[in-house]
Each structure stands twice: as structure tokens, then as C-alpha cells.
Amino acid sequence: MTINEIIAPIAVTTQEIVAPVTLDALQVSAPVYIGQRGVDGAPGVAGGVVVQCTAGEALGGHRAVVLNAAAAAVYASNTVPEHLHKVLGLTTGAVILGAEATVQTGGEMTEPTWAWTLDAPIFLGENGLLTQTEPTTGFSLVVAFPVTATKIFIKLREPLALT
């Protein structure tokens, strides 16, 4: 491979950097040109991880979901035994049936209408709803912890089947 073959595909700008290039056993210094910066992508979720999936039903925002047999997101419920180890995370916004849903699996999430009590964990309730009342039937799953009254930190814990 020649120096020209290495440099030719690189976009040329006015900024020049001299960098060592190794060709087999021969090391030479040659100018390397840095191209224009590309367009920034969409901002990610602050400190969280998100996944995209198809909505298996119309979904509201900030509700817990599982993936059904067709790998589509549907509401999770602590009263459905099949959901025990399948809760994926919380929707970041509302979507219609068949649309792409964004599900946050960890990290901070803010919703201005929330009013969480800071000293209590947040559990999965029925139909994807979040609650600070610990369930007494079905299974108990802590999905998040309040950071402020309107901000939570999503951290799914190990579920506990209740008798």
C-alpha cells in the first residue's frame, strides 16, 4: 500500500497533522488531513439506556412494558405471572399501536406531573402503572427510586413472587 492510497480517501481541509504511518516494516511520517465534522446525532437519554420496539398496543408515556410473543411492547402488570422476569423498562412517551416505542431501561427519567415520596421505592402496578404502594398479590418488582418529586432513577430489581 502506498502513501497516496492511504491519504486519497481522506477529505481534505485546511488543517494538517503529521502522523506516523507504518507500511509493513517501513515507518514514515506523512501529512494526514482531517475532514469536516459531521452532523451531530439526536441527543441520548441522560444517563440511561433506551431501546426501540414496536408498540403491540397504544401505550402511554412513563409506563412499564414487557415484550409479547411477537416482540412488541405491551403494558406490564404485577398481576400477570408471565411478566415476572420480563419487564423491559418504561416508555419515554405515548405511541399508537404499531408505532415505534422508545423504552428506557435504566437511568434518570423526569416527568413534571409526578409527585413521588422520596423515602419510598417505586413498584410496578397493574397495566404498566407505577406505584409506591408495595403489592400484596402477584409479584413485587421495584422499578425505580425517586431522585426528586418529579425525577426517578430507573433500576429494575429482582422480582419477588408473592403467595
C-alpha positions in Angstrom: 0.0 0.0 0.0 1.3 3.4 -0.9 1.0 6.7 1.0 -1.3 8.0 -1.8 -3.6 5.1 -1.3 -3.8 5.9 2.4 -4.3 9.6 2.0 -6.5 9.7 -1.1 -9.8 8.7 0.5 -9.5 11.2 3.3 -11.4 14.5 2.9 -9.0 17.5 2.7 -9.4 20.6 4.8 -7.0 23.3 5.8 -6.0 21.5 9.0 -2.9 19.4 8.5 -1.5 16.9 11.0 1.7 15.0 10.6 1.2 11.4 11.8 3.4 8.3 11.5 2.2 5.7 9.1 3.5 2.1 9.2 3.8 0.2 5.9 4.9 -3.4 6.7 8.3 -2.8 8.3 8.7 0.8 7.0 7.6 3.7 9.1 7.3 7.2 7.6 5.7 10.5 8.6 3.2 11.9 6.2 0.6 14.6 6.4 -2.8 13.4 7.3 -5.8 15.7 6.6 -8.8 15.9 8.9 -12.2 16.2 7.2 -15.2 18.3 8.2 -17.1 17.4 11.3 -20.3 15.6 10.5 -23.8 16.5 11.8 -24.4 15.6 15.4 -26.9 12.9 16.1 -30.0 13.2 18.3 -29.3 13.7 22.0 -29.5 10.5 24.0 -31.2 9.9 27.3 -29.3 11.4 30.2 -27.5 8.6 31.9 -29.9 6.0 30.6 -30.2 3.2 28.0 -33.1 3.1 25.6 -34.3 0.5 23.1 -36.7 0.8 20.2 -39.5 -1.6 19.7 -42.9 -1.8 18.0 -45.9 -1.0 20.2 -48.2 -4.0 20.5 -51.0 -1.7 21.8 -51.5 2.0 22.2 -49.0 2.9 25.0 -49.0 5.9 27.4 -45.8 7.6 28.4 -43.8 6.6 31.5 -45.4 3.2 31.9 -43.7 -0.2 32.3 -43.8 -2.6 29.4 -42.8 -6.2 28.5 -42.3 -7.7 25.1 -45.1 -10.1 24.0 -44.6 -13.2 21.8 -44.4 -11.0 18.7 -41.6 -8.9 20.4 -43.9 -5.9 20.6 -44.2 -3.8 23.7 -47.3 -4.1 25.8 -48.1 -3.0 29.4 -46.5 -5.0 32.2 -48.6 -5.9 35.2 -47.6 -7.3 38.5 -50.7 -9.5 38.5 -49.7 -11.4 35.3 -47.3 -14.2 36.3 -45.8 -14.4 32.9 -44.4 -10.9 33.4 -42.4 -11.8 36.5 -39.0 -11.8 34.8 -39.8 -9.9 31.6 -40.2 -6.2 32.5 -38.1 -4.3 29.9 -38.4 -0.7 31.2 -40.5 2.5 30.9 -41.9 4.1 27.8 -40.5 7.6 27.3 -43.7 8.9 25.6 -47.0 7.8 24.3 -47.3 5.9 21.0 -50.1 4.4 18.9 -50.4 0.7 18.1 -47.8 -0.4 15.6 -45.6 2.8 16.0 -42.0 2.7 17.2 -41.9 3.0 21.0 -38.8 4.1 22.9 -38.3 2.2 26.2 -35.8 3.4 28.8 -34.2 0.5 30.7 -32.2 2.4 33.2 -31.1 5.9 34.4 -32.9 9.1 35.1 -36.3 10.0 33.9 -38.2 13.2 34.6 -42.0 13.9 34.4 -43.2 17.3 35.7 -46.6 15.9 36.8 -45.1 13.3 39.2 -45.2 13.8 42.9 -43.1 10.9 44.3 -42.3 10.5 48.0 -38.5 10.5 48.3 -38.2 7.8 51.0 -40.1 5.0 49.2 -39.2 2.9 46.2 -41.4 2.8 43.1 -43.1 -0.5 42.2 -44.7 -2.0 39.1 -48.5 -2.0 39.5 -51.2 -3.1 37.0 -51.3 -2.1 33.4 -47.9 -0.6 33.4 -48.7 1.9 36.1 -46.1 2.9 38.7 -46.9 3.0 42.4 -45.3 3.5 45.8 -47.7 1.1 47.4 -46.0 -2.3 47.7 -48.1 -5.0 46.0 -49.6 -7.8 48.2 -50.6 -10.1 45.4 -49.0 -11.3 42.2 -45.3 -10.2 42.4 -43.4 -7.3 43.8 -40.9 -5.5 41.5 -39.1 -2.3 42.3 -38.6 -0.5 39.0 -37.2 2.8 40.2 -36.2 5.1 43.1 -37.2 8.8 43.4 -34.4 11.3 43.0 -36.8 14.3 43.4 -40.6 14.5 43.4 -40.5 14.7 39.6 -37.4 12.7 38.7 -36.7 8.9 39.2 -33.8 6.7 38.6 -34.9 3.5 36.8 -33.2 0.4 38.2 -35.2 -2.8 37.9 -34.6 -5.0 40.8 -35.1 -8.8 41.2 -38.8 -9.5 41.3 -40.4 -11.3 44.3 -43.3 -13.7 43.7 -45.9 -13.2 46.4 -48.1 -16.0 47.9 
